[in-house]
Structure formats: structure tokens, C-alpha cells
Amino acid sequence: MKRAFSVFAVTLAAVLGAAAVFAIDLYRFPDQPQGSGAPKEVVIPKGASMTAVVSQLERAGVITRPTLFRLYANQRGVAGKVKAGRYMLASAMTPRQVVDQLVTGAKGEEVQVTIPEGKNILEVAQLLEEANVCPSEDAQRAAREVRVVQELQVPGPTLEGYLFPDTYKFRPQTPARKVLGAMVHRFKKVYGEIRGSHDKGAQMLAKTYGLGDREIVILASIVEKETGTREERPRIASVFLNRLHMSSFKPKVLQTDPTIVYGCTVPERKSDACKKFEGRIRRIHLDDKENLYNTYTHEGLPPGPISNPGRASLEAVLAPESSQYLYFVSKNDGTHVFSKTVAEHQAAVDKYQRGNIE
């Protein structure tokens, strides 16, 4: 019995000793680098389990004691919190640093995307996909989703007109809702600043033309598509405002081609004529009454913005030039000739535009 007890005591002591060593090792483990290797790229896929993450780290040589690392990660409660992405990690990092990085997300992995003025929601979605921000299909769906539009407090059925043109930085594969939300918030900030500095202009538009903030955005989206010349925008805005307001101008049609193109390309439901649209406006498109965006057959502003206008176009509408112009035609050099009468306009058309409409 004494011998058996002695064996038991020795065995117990050995077990307790081993447990103590293991406990000390586990206690020290988080802050002890497992090597001195140079950084290596580790790709963590979306939805990867902790077991898969540990395997990736071990294969890359970032960790050499996977069991202890898994125990430490579980003790930290980070399972399910690891962010997908491309990481540069090294065995010279401590397990604590590795876990912190995986939970925070990949450093410096943001991608930059520039949204030019005048792009519509389909074009914005394509640019986001090309920059690897989010899939075009996801962005298009989010831009039209009623719940998203309501949450972002955007008037209208889509986010068209409120995705402010700017340069943004996002992590690759950021949810489309988050991306578009950032663009809408940017619009609200910039528009608030512009409107604040043109309060008299906003009051004038409301009193004289019956235009509120929504209508200002719609008109700015048209101005944006009609000219790329900043100096011309206030005059372009005045032409459209004159057409809407002058009693002598009837019917009050804006007759702007970009609205037809928008109605034939962006809305999910298209008219029969628009289904035949191949990039060139033909007579059937000019006469198309089913296209609600056709400003040749429908008076006043179209039902919504036709692009996402930038600062200059928004300012042009809030501070339009005072003029009597009712017409303008392209000179094919990025600028336009403006006219007050039909005769003047026809002469300019004959001089600068000689194409025929089918």
C-alpha cells in the first residue's frame, strides 16, 4: 500500500507539475512571439471557421503552436469575429497581436474609388464593382430597395441623385448598403452647406418656380448632363427655369435629350420604344409618351433625377444666371450657343448641327 501510495503521489505530483507548467505556458503564450519570420500574406475567406483560420496561419508559418493559439483565441471569445481579408502577418508578431489584427481587420486594405459627376446608379454600381468595393448587382439592388431608401431618408423611389460624386475609400467587398449610405451622407452634408450659402436662391426657387429640394436635385441632375463646362451651368439652369416659368413659352417642355436616354436605360420598366433604344435617339424616342422621363412629350421636370449631380450643378440651380434665353445648342467643342428666339436657335442649329433624326 505504501508503495502504491508513493507511486500515486509521484504520478500526481508529475501531473500537477505538468499542469502548472502548461498553465504558466498558456499564461505567457499570448505575449510571446513564436518566431522571427518575415511577414507573409494570409488570406482569410469570408465565413471561415476558427479551425480554418488557425490552419491558414499555421501553413503560412505565422503560428507554430496551433493548439495553444486555438485555446487562446477561444478564451478571448473571438470565434465568429475574425474579419475576412488579406493580411500581412509574421511569426515575429505575438499571438495577441495576431488575434487583435484578425478581429480589427486587414490594415491598409482600403481601396479608392472615384465617382465622377453625372453618373447614374447603374454607372455608379459598375464603378464600385471595378474597384472591388462591392458587386454591381448588389449596389443596383440596394439603390432601388425601398427599405434602404427609407432608412437613408431619401425622397423618391431610388437613391438616384443622392449618391454624391467624390473620391471614397472602402474595404474590399463592403456591403452595398454601407457604401451607398456613405455616399448619401456625403450628399446631405455637401447639399446642406450649399443650400445654407444660397438660402435666398432656395427661397426664390420655391416662391417663383415652386421648386423644393427634391426638384432642385432633379434640375441639377439635368444641368450636369447637359454641359461639362462649369461656367455654362448657371446659364443652362436659367434656360430650363425660363421654360418652366415664362408664360409665352408653351408647352412647358424642357426638351433635353439626356432625360430620354435615362428613361430608356435605367428604369427597370421601359416603354416599347425604349426597348428598341440602341444608344441613338430616334424619332420614335422623341415621340414616346410612355417614357415618363421624356421631356419632349411631358411638361415640367421628369419624375426623378437622371444622374448624380456634383457641387457645381447644384450651385448653378440655386444661383442661376438671370437671362432671357430659351434655347441652346452644342458647338461640338464642349460649349453651347444660347438663343432667345426660335429663329436664332434654328440658325445656330443649322450652323453647328447638321445631322438628321430618323
N, C-alpha and C positions, 0 to 999 in steps of 0.2 A: 504493500500500500504506500509505504514511504517512497519507494522508487517510482511508482506510478504518479504519485503526487508531485514528485520532483520533476518528472518529465512534463506533466501538465503545466507546472509553474514555469518551466523553461519555455515551453511552447507558447504559453500565454504572454510571457514577457516578450518573446520574439515577435508575436503578432502585434502586441501593443506598441512595441518599438517600431515595427514596420509601419503601423498606422500613424504613429507620431511623425515618423519621417515623411510619410505620404502627405499628412496634414500640413506639415511645415512646407513641403514642396509645393503643395497646392496653394498655400497662402502666399508664397513668394512668386509663384508662376506668372501671375498677370503682369508683373513689372520686370521680368527677366527676358531680354531678347534671346531668341533661340538660335541665332547665328549672326553672321555679319555680311550676308549676301546682298548683292545689288538689287534695286527694285526690279520687279518683273510685272508684266501686265496680267491681271487676273480678271476674267470676265464672269460676272455673276448674272445669270439669266433671271428674268422676271419670274417670281413664284418659286425660286429654288428653296429646297428644304435645308435645314441646318446641316444635315448629313452631307448633302451635295455640296454645300458651301465649304465645309471642312475638307472634303475630298479635293476640291479645287485648290484650296490653299496648300494642302499637302503636296499635290502634284507640282505646284509652282515653287515649292521649296520655301514658302513663307512660314510654315509651321513644321516642326519636326515631331511634335508630341500631340497628335490629333485627339487622343482620348482626353488628355488634360484640357486641351483647348475646348473640346465639346462640353466638358463638365463646367468649365469656367463660363462659357457662353450661356449655358443653361442656368447657371447660378445668377448671371446678370439678367436673365429673362429676355434675351434679345431674339429668341426664335420668332420668326414672322416679322421682325423689324428690320432685317437686312435689306438694303436698297439695291436694286439691280443696277448694273452699270459696269464701266471699265475702270479698274483700279490699278494704280501703280503701288505695289506693296513689296516689302522686303523682310527677310528674316531678322534684319537688324532692328526692326520695329518690335516693341513689346506686344504681347497678346492683348493687353488693354488698349494699346494704340490701334491695333488691327481691328478689334471689335468696335471701338469708337468710330473708326473710319467707315466701316461697313454699315453702321447704323446712321451716320451722318449723311453718307452718300459720297460718290466719287468726286474728288477735288478737281477743279478746273475743267470739268467736262461740259460746261455750258457751251451751247452753240449759238452763233449770232445769226439773226435773220432780219433782213431789211424789207419792209413793206412799202413800196413806192405809193405816192398819191394816185388816186384814181382807179385802184384795183377793186374788182367786185369780190364777193365772198368766194366764188369758185377760184378766182385767181389767187386770192389770199391763201386759201386752203392748199393750193398747189405749191406755192412758195414755202409754206410750212413743211410740207412733205419733203420737198427738195432739200431743205435744211436739216432734215431728220428731227424736226421738232415733234411732229405728230402726223399720223396718216391723213391724207387729204379727205378721205371718206369720213373719218371721224370729225374733222373740222367742219365739213359741209353739214353733217347731221346736227352737230351742236349749234351751228349758226342758225338753223331752222327750227330747232326744238323749242316748243312753246315754253316748257319749264325753264330752260336756260334763259330765254329772252325775258321771261317774267322775273326770274331771280336777279338778273342784271338790270332790271327796271328800264328796259329799252322799249320805247313806244313803237308799235308795228309788229308784224308777224315774224320778222327775222332780225339779225344783227347788222344787216346791210346799212352802211352809212356811219356805223358807230365803232368800226374797227380802225382805230386811228393809225394812219401811216407813220411809221417811225422805225427805228432800229431797236430790236429787242434781243434779250439773251434768255434762253431757256435750257433746261436739261433735255437731252435727247429723250424722245418718247414721253414728254409731259402730256398729261391728259388734255384733250382738246378744250374741254370746258375751262380749265385753268388758264390755258393760253389765250383763248378768246376773251376771258374775263379780264385779263391784264390789259388787253388792247382796248376794251370798252372803258375800263377805269382810266386809262390814259386819255381817251377821248373826252371823258367827262371833266377831267382836270384841265385839259387844254381849252375845251369849249367854254368852261366856266371862266377861265382867265380872259378869253377873247370877248365873251359877252359882257363881262364886267367892265372892260375898257371901251365897249361900244354900246353902252346902255341906251343912249339917245337913239342910236341907229335901230336897236331892237324895238324900242317904243314906236319909232316911225314906221317900221315894217308892220307892226301889229295894228297900228291905227289906220295907216293908209292902204295897206295891202291885205290886212287880215292874216298875216303870217306869224305863226308861233315858232317855237324852237324846232319842232319837227319839220315844218315847211322850210325853215332856213337851211336845215341839213339837206333836204331834198334838192333845193335850188343850188346849194353849194356843190352837190354831187354832179349836177349837170354842168355847172361852170367848170368844174375840174376836168370834165371830159371834153369840153369844147376848146380849151386852149392850154398850152403848156407854158405860155408866156405870162409871167407873174403880173407885169404891168397892164395887161389887157383884161385881167379878170374883173376889176370893178366896172369896166365898160361893158363887158359881156353880161354881167349881172344886171346892169341898167337896162340893156336891151330886153331881157326877159321880164323885168319888172314893168317896163313900159308896155309891153304886150299884154300883161295882166291888168294894167291899170288904165291905160288910155282909152277913153270912150270911143274914139274914132277907129280904133283897131278892133275889127271883128271879122271872123270869130276869134276868140282869145286863145289861139293855139300857139304853142312855143315853137313847133316845127323844128325840133332838134333830133338829128339822126341817132345820136347815142342812146336815146330812150328806146328807139325801135330795136336797136341791136341788143340792148339789155333784155327787153321783153321776149326776144327770140332766142336768148341763150341761157339766161339764169333761172327764171321761174321753172318750177317742176312741171306745171301745167302750161302748155303752149298752144297757141292758135294753130289752125290748119296751115295758114300762110307761113307762120314761123317754123313749122315742121319742114318747110321747103327752103328755109334760110341756109345759105351755104357761104356766108361771110360777106355777101354783097347785097345791099338794099336794092330791091326791085320794086316795080310799080305795085305788085300785089302786097308788098310790105307797107308801102306808103298809104295804101287804101284800106289796110286791115283794121277793122273796128274791134275785132276780138282781142287784139293785143292791147291790154289796158295801159301799157306803157307807151303806146303810140301817140305822140304829141302832135301828129298831123291830123288825127281823127278825133282826138279827145282834147277838150279845152282845159286850160289850167295846168297845174302841176301833175306829174304822174303819181300813182298811189304810194310810191316809196322812193328812197334814194336809189340811184343807179350805179353808185360807186362809193368808195370811202374817201371823202374829201380831206385834204390837208388844211393846215392853218391858213394859207394864203386865200384859198377859195372861200373858207368860212368868213374870213375878214372881208372879202370882196362883197359878199352878200350883206353883211352888217354895215359896211361902209361903201355902198355902190357909188359910182360916178353919177353926177347929175347930167343927164343928156336927153336928147330927143330921138336917139337912134332906135330904129325898129328892126333893122336887118344887119347881117354881117355875112361875109363870105371869105373863105380861106384864100390867101395869096400863094399857098403852097410852099411857104417858107417858115411856117410856124406862127405867122401873124395873120391879121384879118383886115379887110376893108369894111368900114361901117357906113351905113346909109340911113337916111331919114325917110326916103320915099321909095316906092316900088320901082320907079323909073331909074333912080340912082343905083338901086340894088341890082336891077337887071343888067345895067351897063357893066357893073363890077363882075357879075356872073359871066357875062359874055367875054370879059377880058381875061378872067383868071380860071374859069371853069368851062370847059367845052365838051365834057363828057355827056352822054345821053343816058337817060334812065329807060330801062326796058319796059 
